[in-house]
Amino acid sequence: MRISQRLAALGLTAAAVTAGTMVHAAPAQAALYGGQCGSGYGVVNLIDLPDNRGTVYLTYNSSSGRNCVVTVRERPGTATLMEAYLRRSGTSSWTKDSGNFTTYAGPVYVSAAGSCVDWGGTIGTASRTRYGTNCG
């Protein structure tokens, strides 16, 4: 009985060490989405901006068929240029929130049920855009 208890303890220790290694090997965490789009919206896609500046989140509300974009800073601080923008793919005009913000830009909304969307965001001089994603 004692031998099996020791083997079990060794197995748990090995699992803990392996789990610890996996945690340390994980990539840097994105700035956390804080529900800025409101109730019923879930994150369906994201873009990490370079230099750990922050993350652009695309969310969707299946009840309303609306998408929402918000750009969240990793380290809130002094106001800096931030943007969140979104449009239904194939259209020419963007819905955009742009200005000097300390924490996040957006939310911006577009009804796009059954369509693809173009979306993105900016923090400072870093800007990223995705085209024709999250169709449906």
Backbone bond lengths (Angstrom), bond angles and torsions (degrees), N, CA, C in turn:
res aa  C-N    CA-C-N  psi(-1)  N-CA   C-N-CA  omega(-1)  CA-C   N-CA-C  phi
1 M - - - 1.437 - - 1.515 110.65 -
2 R 1.314 117.97 -42.35 1.461 121.31 -179.34 1.519 111.41 -63.23
3 I 1.292 118.02 -38.75 1.456 121.29 -179.50 1.527 109.64 -63.98
4 S 1.321 117.82 -43.86 1.466 119.79 -179.93 1.525 111.10 -65.95
5 Q 1.344 117.67 -34.05 1.458 120.12 177.12 1.524 110.59 -66.27
6 R 1.335 116.33 -40.37 1.470 120.05 178.57 1.526 110.82 -65.94
7 L 1.330 116.78 -41.51 1.462 119.98 178.34 1.528 110.53 -63.51
8 A 1.322 116.23 -40.57 1.459 119.74 177.87 1.530 110.23 -63.13
9 A 1.324 116.74 -42.66 1.461 120.70 178.95 1.523 110.88 -63.28
10 L 1.321 117.37 -41.20 1.465 120.88 177.35 1.523 110.66 -63.67
11 G 1.315 117.03 -40.12 1.464 120.94 178.23 1.518 111.20 -62.40
12 L 1.333 117.20 -43.23 1.463 120.70 177.93 1.517 111.50 -65.23
13 T 1.334 116.57 -39.48 1.456 120.34 178.03 1.522 110.69 -63.54
14 A 1.325 116.86 -44.12 1.466 120.84 179.33 1.525 110.35 -62.93
15 A 1.338 116.65 -40.81 1.457 120.16 178.96 1.532 110.59 -63.98
16 A 1.329 116.85 -41.17 1.459 120.90 179.49 1.521 111.19 -64.61
17 V 1.327 116.71 -41.87 1.466 120.78 178.88 1.517 109.86 -64.65
18 T 1.341 117.24 -43.84 1.459 120.63 179.01 1.518 110.67 -63.12
19 A 1.331 117.06 -43.94 1.464 120.33 178.85 1.523 110.61 -62.37
20 G 1.315 117.06 -40.45 1.462 120.62 178.35 1.508 111.44 -62.64
21 T 1.317 117.12 -39.40 1.456 121.46 178.13 1.518 110.10 -64.23
22 M 1.327 116.93 -41.65 1.457 120.14 -179.48 1.523 110.80 -65.24
23 V 1.303 118.53 -37.80 1.458 121.45 179.05 1.515 110.46 -63.85
24 H 1.324 117.32 -43.27 1.462 120.34 -178.39 1.524 112.19 -70.53
25 A 1.334 117.45 -24.63 1.452 120.42 -178.17 1.528 112.70 -85.96
26 A 1.327 118.17 -7.12 1.457 121.54 -177.48 1.537 110.33 -68.02
27 P 1.349 116.35 149.39 1.467 119.42 177.76 1.516 111.23 -67.77
28 A 1.324 115.66 164.49 1.460 120.91 178.98 1.520 109.37 -56.95
29 Q 1.305 117.13 140.30 1.449 121.65 -177.80 1.520 110.93 -77.02
30 A 1.314 115.23 142.04 1.457 121.02 177.61 1.521 109.71 -70.87
31 A 1.334 115.38 156.76 1.463 119.52 171.62 1.520 106.35 -57.10
32 L 1.302 118.02 138.49 1.450 121.37 -172.45 1.520 112.64 -81.04
33 Y 1.339 114.77 135.15 1.456 121.12 173.42 1.517 107.65 -70.89
34 G 1.331 116.68 131.99 1.455 121.13 -175.12 1.518 115.03 -113.28
35 G 1.327 117.48 21.94 1.454 119.63 178.29 1.519 114.34 77.80
36 Q 1.328 117.57 21.85 1.459 121.51 -176.26 1.534 113.10 -60.68
37 C 1.327 118.02 -25.42 1.469 120.25 -179.20 1.521 112.87 -77.76
38 G 1.320 117.25 -17.50 1.453 120.87 176.38 1.513 113.18 107.94
39 S 1.308 114.42 -178.24 1.460 122.45 -176.74 1.526 111.05 -66.13
40 G 1.319 116.15 139.41 1.460 122.09 176.35 1.509 115.06 90.05
41 Y 1.331 118.17 -5.30 1.472 121.49 179.46 1.520 110.02 -97.04
42 G 1.329 115.50 131.04 1.457 121.33 176.66 1.516 110.11 -120.33
43 V 1.323 117.08 146.15 1.464 122.03 179.79 1.527 109.34 -67.50
44 V 1.342 116.58 128.03 1.462 121.99 178.14 1.527 112.30 -117.02
45 N 1.333 117.47 -13.68 1.463 120.44 179.33 1.527 107.55 -165.82
46 L 1.337 115.93 160.80 1.457 119.71 177.36 1.514 110.19 -154.38
47 I 1.331 114.69 158.27 1.467 122.90 175.52 1.526 106.86 -129.38
48 D 1.332 117.04 121.64 1.459 120.65 172.84 1.525 108.29 -82.79
49 L 1.306 116.93 128.48 1.460 121.14 176.67 1.527 109.24 -84.22
50 P 1.341 118.08 151.62 1.467 120.92 -175.78 1.523 113.31 -64.35
51 D 1.322 114.55 161.93 1.467 123.40 176.32 1.526 112.92 59.95
52 N 1.347 116.44 29.62 1.466 121.40 179.11 1.525 112.43 54.40
53 R 1.336 116.63 33.06 1.469 119.57 179.68 1.522 111.34 -69.87
54 G 1.332 116.15 -37.39 1.452 119.72 -178.63 1.509 111.39 161.37
55 T 1.334 115.50 -163.34 1.452 122.30 -172.86 1.519 109.85 -140.60
56 V 1.333 114.86 141.56 1.461 121.87 173.83 1.527 106.61 -102.15
57 Y 1.338 116.48 126.81 1.455 121.54 -178.76 1.521 110.99 -111.43
58 L 1.338 115.33 132.41 1.458 122.66 169.60 1.522 106.64 -104.10
59 T 1.331 116.23 124.59 1.458 120.90 179.39 1.523 109.15 -121.04
60 Y 1.331 115.30 164.21 1.460 120.47 -178.68 1.519 109.53 -142.52
61 N 1.335 115.20 142.11 1.456 122.08 174.53 1.527 106.69 -115.37
62 S 1.330 116.93 107.88 1.464 120.83 -175.60 1.526 112.08 -68.33
63 S 1.316 118.28 -24.62 1.469 120.82 178.71 1.526 111.74 -70.16
64 S 1.330 116.69 -37.88 1.462 120.41 -177.27 1.524 113.38 -100.33
65 G 1.339 117.81 -15.80 1.466 121.10 -176.18 1.513 112.99 72.03
66 R 1.329 116.08 21.38 1.469 120.96 -178.19 1.521 111.07 -105.72
67 N 1.336 114.81 141.45 1.461 122.54 171.07 1.513 108.15 -99.36
68 C 1.321 115.72 157.35 1.459 122.29 177.86 1.527 108.07 -143.03
69 V 1.338 116.11 143.90 1.463 121.95 175.93 1.521 109.34 -125.09
70 V 1.330 115.01 138.25 1.458 122.39 173.86 1.525 107.80 -140.23
71 T 1.326 117.08 139.98 1.469 123.14 176.80 1.524 107.43 -109.43
72 V 1.337 116.63 123.77 1.464 122.25 -173.22 1.528 109.77 -118.04
73 R 1.334 116.37 129.04 1.469 121.05 177.86 1.517 111.18 -74.88
74 E 1.311 115.72 143.57 1.462 121.83 175.46 1.525 110.67 -68.96
75 R 1.337 115.54 -43.82 1.469 121.11 -179.11 1.531 108.95 -127.49
76 P 1.343 116.86 91.71 1.465 119.24 178.72 1.528 110.75 -55.30
77 G 1.298 115.67 148.78 1.468 119.79 -178.80 1.512 110.29 -175.01
78 T 1.318 115.55 -141.80 1.458 121.90 179.69 1.528 109.64 -56.29
79 A 1.313 116.42 139.58 1.459 121.13 -179.25 1.527 110.45 -56.22
80 T 1.318 115.51 135.16 1.457 122.45 178.12 1.525 108.39 -142.24
81 L 1.336 116.74 162.40 1.455 120.66 179.23 1.524 110.14 -58.27
82 M 1.314 115.19 126.22 1.461 121.77 175.56 1.521 108.44 -139.67
83 E 1.350 115.35 146.29 1.453 120.99 177.96 1.520 110.04 -141.14
84 A 1.325 114.98 149.51 1.459 123.74 167.73 1.522 105.16 -133.16
85 Y 1.340 118.02 129.76 1.453 119.68 -178.03 1.526 111.20 -143.42
86 L 1.342 114.32 152.84 1.455 121.03 -170.87 1.525 109.38 -159.01
87 R 1.328 116.02 142.93 1.465 120.99 171.80 1.516 109.04 -154.80
88 R 1.322 115.29 159.06 1.463 120.55 171.71 1.525 106.57 -73.43
89 S 1.326 118.04 131.75 1.468 121.34 179.97 1.526 109.96 -55.75
90 G 1.322 115.77 139.78 1.450 121.74 179.67 1.517 113.90 91.58
91 T 1.333 117.25 -5.99 1.465 120.25 175.93 1.523 108.46 -101.02
92 S 1.320 116.44 164.74 1.464 119.12 -175.10 1.520 114.40 -100.71
93 S 1.314 117.85 -21.25 1.467 118.07 -174.12 1.523 111.96 -103.43
94 W 1.323 114.23 135.54 1.457 122.48 178.91 1.526 110.16 -92.14
95 T 1.323 116.13 144.03 1.457 121.72 164.63 1.516 104.63 -92.66
96 K 1.334 117.29 123.30 1.467 119.79 -169.40 1.524 111.58 -140.06
97 D 1.327 115.19 143.35 1.457 122.36 168.17 1.520 105.71 -119.93
98 S 1.324 116.22 117.18 1.457 121.25 -175.70 1.521 109.27 -136.49
99 G 1.339 115.47 134.91 1.454 120.06 178.42 1.513 110.70 172.73
100 N 1.320 115.85 -172.15 1.460 121.38 176.33 1.522 108.29 -96.31
101 F 1.331 115.93 111.45 1.459 122.39 -175.25 1.523 110.42 -125.51
102 T 1.316 115.72 158.19 1.468 120.78 -179.93 1.520 113.37 -96.00
103 T 1.342 117.79 -27.77 1.462 120.53 -171.49 1.524 113.68 -126.15
104 Y 1.335 117.79 -50.80 1.457 119.97 -179.81 1.522 111.54 -154.44
105 A 1.351 114.96 158.47 1.462 123.48 173.71 1.519 107.66 -113.50
106 G 1.316 116.41 145.80 1.450 121.38 -176.70 1.511 108.48 101.92
107 P 1.255 116.51 -170.11 1.464 128.67 4.61 1.532 112.31 -79.68
108 V 1.343 115.11 152.94 1.455 122.51 171.81 1.531 107.51 -124.64
109 Y 1.340 116.03 144.26 1.461 121.85 -172.38 1.517 112.04 -125.67
110 V 1.353 115.78 146.35 1.460 122.79 172.99 1.521 107.70 -145.46
111 S 1.330 116.40 135.84 1.463 120.55 171.95 1.517 107.84 -79.40
112 A 1.326 116.88 122.46 1.460 119.77 -174.80 1.521 112.80 -146.11
113 A 1.327 117.82 28.69 1.464 119.91 177.81 1.523 109.02 -58.56
114 G 1.324 117.57 131.66 1.453 122.71 179.96 1.518 114.43 77.75
115 S 1.331 118.07 8.08 1.464 122.56 -178.47 1.518 110.63 -128.12
116 C 1.324 115.47 164.54 1.468 121.84 171.09 1.527 107.66 -88.39
117 V 1.332 115.73 162.11 1.459 120.11 177.44 1.525 111.10 -128.21
118 D 1.330 114.97 152.12 1.462 124.47 170.04 1.525 104.86 -109.65
119 W 1.320 117.88 137.11 1.464 119.49 -173.73 1.517 109.89 -160.08
120 G 1.327 115.95 161.97 1.453 119.81 177.91 1.510 111.58 175.56
121 G 1.345 113.92 -170.17 1.448 119.57 -178.49 1.511 111.95 -163.78
122 T 1.322 114.02 170.44 1.463 122.87 -177.29 1.518 109.28 -138.89
123 I 1.330 115.92 140.00 1.461 122.31 165.36 1.516 106.23 -134.72
124 G 1.335 116.41 116.66 1.466 120.41 -177.42 1.517 110.16 65.06
125 T 1.323 116.37 -122.21 1.464 121.15 -179.95 1.514 112.68 -98.94
126 A 1.331 117.71 0.63 1.472 121.60 -179.45 1.523 109.56 -95.96
127 S 1.329 115.46 122.98 1.455 121.24 -179.34 1.523 109.02 -135.78
128 R 1.333 116.88 138.13 1.464 121.95 178.47 1.527 108.38 -137.83
129 T 1.348 115.22 139.55 1.459 121.70 -179.46 1.520 108.92 -134.37
130 R 1.323 116.61 141.21 1.463 123.41 173.67 1.524 107.57 -117.60
131 Y 1.341 115.46 139.08 1.453 121.36 -178.16 1.521 110.61 -117.50
132 G 1.316 116.03 139.97 1.457 122.11 173.29 1.509 115.34 61.85
133 T 1.335 117.69 43.44 1.456 120.37 -178.38 1.531 110.88 -110.65
134 N 1.304 114.94 170.66 1.457 124.09 172.67 1.520 112.09 49.77
135 C 1.325 114.51 50.55 1.463 121.93 -179.12 1.522 110.20 -74.81
136 G 1.334 115.11 142.79 1.465 116.35 174.60 1.464 115.66 139.83
